[in-house]
Amino acid sequence: MNVMQKLLTALRSSARELGDAIIDANSTRIFEQEISEAEHHLQEAKQELTSLLAKQLQSEDELKKVQLEIKKHEHYVKEALNNKNESLALEIAEKIAALENEYTQVKQTVTDYQSNTKQLKTLIQKTERQLRDYQRQLAMVKTTEKVQQTTSTISANFSASNSKLVTAKETLDRIAKQQEEEKYKQQAADQLADESADQQLEKKLTAAGIIKNNRAEDILEKIKQSQQND
């Protein structure tokens, strides 16, 4: 496979892999490798182009030399004819004929080199443009993939943090409820303690005769007073 065929194959392969890379994250690595191979073939093509240009220049230089030889021998023919030496002029003319054949062959070689050089230049330029485009698209795919991974990580971390916050709030609510219950328990205990203290004091006052604790006598006295008022 020559260099131009390699370039064309690499470009077609890269274009095919690009579509897959957009929908398949695993293909990103494959497409990146395809670009790398295409770049390698591109470098080979540039080296081949340098070689072709060198041969083209060499052939063009050879063509100029043959052309100069033809002109020089045409001058020799004129000199021979001026000297009435037709046999020498004919011999020189035969040399010119051979040189013209050589000129035609070299000119065809130059034309071929020029055609191949032009074709390879065009392909190299096309390859460079497409590779730049592929590299931009690959960068976009990799950036999008990275953003998606980052977003996924952030979402996962937020979900975990949110879950922890909910759990922490539930714990705080439970502690607050327990504290509130404890407060009411303490208030109830204080109230019971106060009531117990009052009862103890009343017992002491009754025992000392300071207050009476005869409910029946109080009721009877109250009824007697009511009758007297009637």
C-alpha positions as CSV (number, residue, x, y, z in Angstrom):
1,M,0.0,0.0,0.0
2,N,1.5,3.3,-1.1
3,V,1.5,6.5,1.0
4,M,-1.6,8.1,-0.7
5,Q,-3.6,4.9,-0.2
6,K,-2.6,4.8,3.5
7,L,-3.8,8.4,3.9
8,L,-7.1,7.7,2.3
9,T,-7.6,4.5,4.3
10,A,-6.7,6.3,7.6
11,L,-9.1,9.2,6.8
12,R,-12.0,6.8,6.0
13,S,-11.3,4.8,9.1
14,S,-11.1,7.9,11.3
15,A,-14.4,9.3,10.0
16,R,-16.1,6.0,10.7
17,E,-14.7,5.8,14.2
18,L,-15.7,9.4,15.0
19,G,-19.4,8.5,14.8
20,D,-18.9,5.6,17.2
21,A,-16.9,7.7,19.6
22,I,-19.7,10.2,20.0
23,I,-22.1,7.5,21.2
24,D,-19.7,5.0,22.7
25,A,-17.3,6.3,25.4
26,N,-14.9,3.3,24.8
27,S,-14.5,4.3,21.1
28,T,-13.0,7.6,22.2
29,R,-9.7,5.8,22.9
30,I,-10.0,3.9,19.5
31,F,-10.7,7.1,17.6
32,E,-7.7,8.8,19.3
33,Q,-5.5,5.9,18.1
34,E,-6.9,6.3,14.6
35,I,-6.0,10.0,14.6
36,S,-2.5,9.1,15.8
37,E,-2.1,6.6,13.0
38,A,-3.4,9.1,10.5
39,E,-0.8,11.6,11.7
40,H,1.9,9.0,11.3
41,H,0.8,8.3,7.7
42,L,0.6,12.1,7.2
43,Q,4.3,12.4,8.2
44,E,5.2,9.6,5.9
45,A,3.3,11.4,3.1
46,K,5.2,14.6,3.7
47,Q,8.5,12.7,3.6
48,E,7.3,11.1,0.3
49,L,6.3,14.5,-1.0
50,T,9.8,15.8,-0.2
51,S,11.3,13.0,-2.1
52,L,9.0,13.5,-5.1
53,L,9.8,17.2,-5.2
54,A,13.5,16.5,-5.1
55,K,13.1,14.1,-8.0
56,Q,10.9,16.5,-9.9
57,L,13.5,19.3,-9.4
58,Q,16.3,16.9,-10.5
59,S,14.3,15.9,-13.6
60,E,13.5,19.6,-14.4
61,D,17.2,20.4,-14.2
62,E,18.0,17.4,-16.4
63,L,15.3,18.6,-18.9
64,K,17.0,22.1,-19.0
65,K,20.4,20.5,-19.7
66,V,19.0,18.4,-22.6
67,Q,17.3,21.5,-24.0
68,L,20.6,23.3,-23.8
69,E,22.4,20.4,-25.5
70,I,19.8,20.5,-28.3
71,K,20.4,24.2,-28.8
72,K,24.1,23.8,-28.7
73,H,24.0,21.0,-31.3
74,E,21.7,23.1,-33.5
75,H,24.4,25.7,-33.4
76,Y,26.9,23.1,-34.4
77,V,24.7,22.1,-37.3
78,K,24.7,25.7,-38.5
79,E,28.5,25.9,-38.2
80,A,28.9,22.7,-40.2
81,L,26.6,23.9,-42.9
82,N,28.4,27.2,-43.0
83,N,31.6,25.2,-43.5
84,K,29.9,23.2,-46.3
85,N,30.3,20.0,-44.3
86,E,26.9,18.4,-44.7
87,S,28.0,15.0,-43.6
88,L,29.0,16.4,-40.3
89,A,25.8,18.5,-40.1
90,L,23.8,15.3,-40.7
91,E,25.7,13.5,-38.0
92,I,25.0,16.3,-35.6
93,A,21.4,16.3,-36.6
94,E,21.2,12.6,-35.7
95,K,22.6,13.6,-32.3
96,I,19.9,16.2,-32.0
97,A,17.2,13.7,-32.8
98,A,18.5,11.4,-30.0
99,L,18.5,14.4,-27.7
100,E,15.0,15.3,-28.7
101,N,13.9,11.7,-27.9
102,E,15.6,12.0,-24.5
103,Y,14.0,15.4,-24.0
104,T,10.5,13.9,-24.7
105,Q,11.2,11.1,-22.2
106,V,12.5,13.5,-19.5
107,K,9.7,15.9,-20.0
108,Q,7.2,13.1,-19.5
109,T,9.0,12.1,-16.3
110,V,8.8,15.7,-15.2
111,T,5.1,15.8,-16.0
112,D,4.5,12.6,-14.0
113,Y,6.4,14.0,-11.0
114,Q,4.4,17.2,-11.2
115,S,1.1,15.4,-11.4
116,N,2.0,13.0,-8.5
117,T,3.4,15.9,-6.4
118,K,0.2,18.0,-7.0
119,Q,-2.0,15.1,-6.1
120,L,-0.1,14.3,-3.0
121,K,0.0,17.9,-1.9
122,T,-3.8,18.1,-2.3
123,L,-4.3,15.0,-0.3
124,I,-1.9,16.1,2.4
125,Q,-3.7,19.5,2.7
126,K,-7.1,17.7,2.9
127,T,-5.8,15.3,5.5
128,E,-4.4,18.1,7.6
129,R,-7.8,19.9,7.5
130,Q,-9.7,16.8,8.4
131,L,-7.3,15.8,11.2
132,R,-7.7,19.3,12.7
133,D,-11.5,18.9,12.5
134,Y,-11.3,15.4,14.0
135,Q,-9.0,16.6,16.8
136,R,-11.5,19.4,17.6
137,Q,-14.4,17.0,17.6
138,L,-12.4,14.5,19.7
139,A,-11.6,17.3,22.2
140,M,-15.3,18.2,22.4
141,V,-16.2,14.5,22.9
142,K,-13.6,14.2,25.7
143,T,-14.6,17.5,27.3
144,T,-18.3,16.5,27.2
145,E,-17.4,13.1,28.7
146,K,-15.3,14.8,31.4
147,V,-18.2,17.2,32.2
148,Q,-20.6,14.3,32.4
149,Q,-18.4,12.4,34.7
150,T,-17.9,15.5,36.9
151,T,-21.6,16.1,37.0
152,S,-22.3,12.5,37.9
153,T,-19.7,12.7,40.7
154,I,-21.2,15.9,42.0
155,S,-24.7,14.6,41.8
156,A,-23.6,11.4,43.7
157,N,-21.8,13.4,46.3
158,F,-24.7,15.8,46.7
159,S,-27.1,12.9,47.1
160,A,-24.9,11.3,49.7
161,S,-24.5,14.7,51.5
162,N,-28.2,15.3,51.3
163,S,-28.9,11.9,52.7
164,K,-26.4,12.6,55.6
165,L,-28.1,16.0,56.2
166,V,-31.5,14.4,56.3
167,T,-30.2,11.8,58.8
168,A,-28.5,14.5,60.9
169,K,-31.7,16.6,60.9
170,E,-33.7,13.6,62.0
171,T,-31.2,13.0,64.8
172,L,-31.4,16.6,65.9
173,D,-35.2,16.4,65.9
174,R,-35.1,13.3,67.9
175,I,-32.7,14.9,70.4
176,A,-34.9,18.0,70.6
177,K,-37.9,15.9,71.3
178,Q,-36.1,13.9,74.0
179,Q,-34.9,17.2,75.6
180,E,-38.5,18.5,75.5
181,E,-39.8,15.3,77.1
182,E,-37.1,15.5,79.7
183,K,-38.1,19.1,80.4
184,Y,-41.7,18.1,81.1
185,K,-40.6,15.2,83.2
186,Q,-38.6,17.6,85.3
187,Q,-41.5,20.0,85.6
188,A,-43.8,17.1,86.7
189,A,-41.2,16.0,89.2
190,D,-40.9,19.6,90.6
191,Q,-44.6,19.8,90.8
192,L,-44.9,16.6,92.7
193,A,-42.1,17.6,95.0
194,D,-43.9,20.9,95.7
195,E,-47.2,19.1,96.5
196,S,-45.4,16.6,98.7
197,A,-43.8,19.5,100.6
198,D,-47.2,21.2,101.2
199,Q,-48.7,18.0,102.5
200,Q,-45.8,17.5,104.9
201,L,-46.2,21.1,106.2
202,E,-49.9,20.7,106.6
203,K,-49.4,17.5,108.7
204,K,-46.9,19.3,110.9
205,L,-49.3,22.3,111.4
206,T,-52.2,19.9,112.2
207,A,-50.0,18.0,114.7
208,A,-49.1,21.2,116.4
209,G,-52.8,22.2,116.7
210,I,-52.3,25.2,114.6
211,I,-54.8,24.1,112.0
212,K,-57.7,21.7,112.4
213,N,-58.2,18.8,110.1
214,N,-61.7,17.7,111.0
215,R,-63.9,18.0,107.9
216,A,-67.1,16.6,109.5
217,E,-67.1,19.2,112.3
218,D,-66.6,22.0,109.8
219,I,-69.6,20.8,107.8
220,L,-71.8,20.5,110.9
221,E,-70.8,24.0,112.1
222,K,-71.6,25.3,108.6
223,I,-75.1,23.8,108.6
224,K,-75.9,25.1,112.1
225,Q,-75.0,28.6,111.0
226,S,-77.2,28.3,108.0
227,Q,-80.2,27.3,110.2
228,Q,-79.7,30.2,112.5
229,N,-79.8,32.6,109.6
230,D,-83.0,31.1,108.3
